[in-house]
Amino acid sequence: MGDEWKLITHQTEELLEVLNRQRHDWLNHVQILLGYLHLNRTEQSEAHLRRIAEMAMQESMIARLNNSLLSVFFLTFNALNKEMLLEVEVSEQVDLSRIVLDEQALFQLISELLCTVNDHVSTDGYEQASMQVSLCTGERGVHFRFDLAGEIALAGLEKLEKIVQKGKRNAVEVTEWIHTEEEWVLELLIPFSE
């Protein structure tokens, strides 16, 4: 029972961290809107409301990926990690239940990639590193594009190489991979199951 209790306690603490972060973010939006309204800046208020609506729509699209493990990972990443800011963009409805990888295998691949970058990203810069992950459905499968604004340590690049090679053994195709000192971009195609 001791290990189970530790797990429950840890999960409860993480859930509280996520909820506190989300509450803090929403309060920031409310304060910005109140400031614009107080200053009679209705155009800025409307623009900010549109931005909030777009963010809520993206969260809704992420929640409907048909991979609950990955949805929760994406939606909670920023609350639980401080080294890198994650932005996930889903261009249209993406159904991850149609691809060759099962829910657990896809979660393992994507979370391992993002956690490795997060663990090895440079924190020496003026700005926090950020990763944009874009998902879209193509003719042959679902495209995942990872675009990092930041630098990764050499040890991290070596680990990422191994993760990508492991993915390729499981039918994942690399359609673009740029890793220079200036940029790190990776695009994967995960085919639909037959």
Solvent accessible surface area in square Angstrom, and as a share of the most:
residue,aa,sasa,rsa
1,M,168,0.75
2,G,48,0.46
3,D,116,0.60
4,E,104,0.47
5,W,155,0.54
6,K,140,0.59
7,L,100,0.50
8,I,86,0.44
9,T,51,0.30
10,H,98,0.44
11,Q,99,0.44
12,T,67,0.39
13,E,105,0.47
14,E,64,0.29
15,L,104,0.52
16,L,98,0.49
17,E,74,0.33
18,V,10,0.06
19,L,89,0.44
20,N,75,0.38
21,R,72,0.26
22,Q,72,0.32
23,R,131,0.48
24,H,99,0.44
25,D,53,0.27
26,W,108,0.38
27,L,87,0.43
28,N,59,0.30
29,H,18,0.08
30,V,70,0.40
31,Q,118,0.52
32,I,73,0.37
33,L,27,0.14
34,L,107,0.53
35,G,31,0.30
36,Y,58,0.22
37,L,98,0.49
38,H,161,0.72
39,L,108,0.54
40,N,127,0.65
41,R,117,0.43
42,T,77,0.45
43,E,139,0.63
44,Q,74,0.33
45,S,6,0.04
46,E,93,0.42
47,A,50,0.39
48,H,18,0.08
49,L,94,0.47
50,R,140,0.51
51,R,127,0.46
52,I,18,0.09
53,A,60,0.46
54,E,114,0.51
55,M,68,0.30
56,A,46,0.35
57,M,113,0.50
58,Q,50,0.22
59,E,79,0.36
60,S,42,0.27
61,M,24,0.11
62,I,9,0.05
63,A,60,0.47
64,R,114,0.42
65,L,0,0.00
66,N,90,0.46
67,N,3,0.02
68,S,75,0.48
69,L,70,0.35
70,L,0,0.00
71,S,6,0.04
72,V,91,0.52
73,F,31,0.13
74,F,10,0.04
75,L,61,0.30
76,T,26,0.15
77,F,3,0.01
78,N,38,0.19
79,A,6,0.05
80,L,69,0.34
81,N,37,0.19
82,K,123,0.52
83,E,75,0.33
84,M,0,0.00
85,L,76,0.38
86,L,9,0.05
87,E,100,0.45
88,V,16,0.09
89,E,70,0.31
90,V,2,0.01
91,S,70,0.45
92,E,71,0.32
93,Q,83,0.37
94,V,0,0.00
95,D,40,0.21
96,L,6,0.03
97,S,77,0.50
98,R,119,0.43
99,I,9,0.04
100,V,61,0.35
101,L,20,0.10
102,D,93,0.48
103,E,72,0.32
104,Q,102,0.45
105,A,38,0.29
106,L,1,0.00
107,F,47,0.20
108,Q,85,0.38
109,L,12,0.06
110,I,0,0.00
111,S,13,0.08
112,E,48,0.21
113,L,1,0.01
114,L,0,0.00
115,C,49,0.30
116,T,14,0.08
117,V,1,0.00
118,N,6,0.03
119,D,103,0.54
120,H,38,0.17
121,V,13,0.07
122,S,45,0.29
123,T,95,0.55
124,D,134,0.69
125,G,54,0.52
126,Y,234,0.89
127,E,150,0.67
128,Q,95,0.42
129,A,7,0.05
130,S,37,0.24
131,M,1,0.01
132,Q,65,0.29
133,V,0,0.00
134,S,30,0.20
135,L,1,0.01
136,C,50,0.30
137,T,46,0.27
138,G,24,0.23
139,E,174,0.78
140,R,136,0.50
141,G,0,0.00
142,V,0,0.00
143,H,42,0.19
144,F,0,0.00
145,R,76,0.28
146,F,1,0.00
147,D,57,0.30
148,L,7,0.03
149,A,65,0.50
150,G,33,0.32
151,E,107,0.48
152,I,23,0.12
153,A,53,0.41
154,L,126,0.63
155,A,53,0.41
156,G,0,0.00
157,L,52,0.26
158,E,96,0.43
159,K,103,0.44
160,L,1,0.00
161,E,68,0.30
162,K,146,0.62
163,I,11,0.05
164,V,3,0.01
165,Q,62,0.27
166,K,77,0.33
167,G,4,0.04
168,K,95,0.40
169,R,177,0.64
170,N,79,0.40
171,A,54,0.42
172,V,6,0.03
173,E,63,0.28
174,V,43,0.24
175,T,69,0.40
176,E,57,0.26
177,W,63,0.22
178,I,56,0.29
179,H,88,0.39
180,T,78,0.45
181,E,150,0.67
182,E,151,0.68
183,E,76,0.34
184,W,7,0.02
185,V,4,0.02
186,L,0,0.00
187,E,32,0.14
188,L,2,0.01
189,L,3,0.01
190,I,0,0.00
191,P,25,0.16
192,F,35,0.15
193,S,60,0.39
194,E,216,0.97
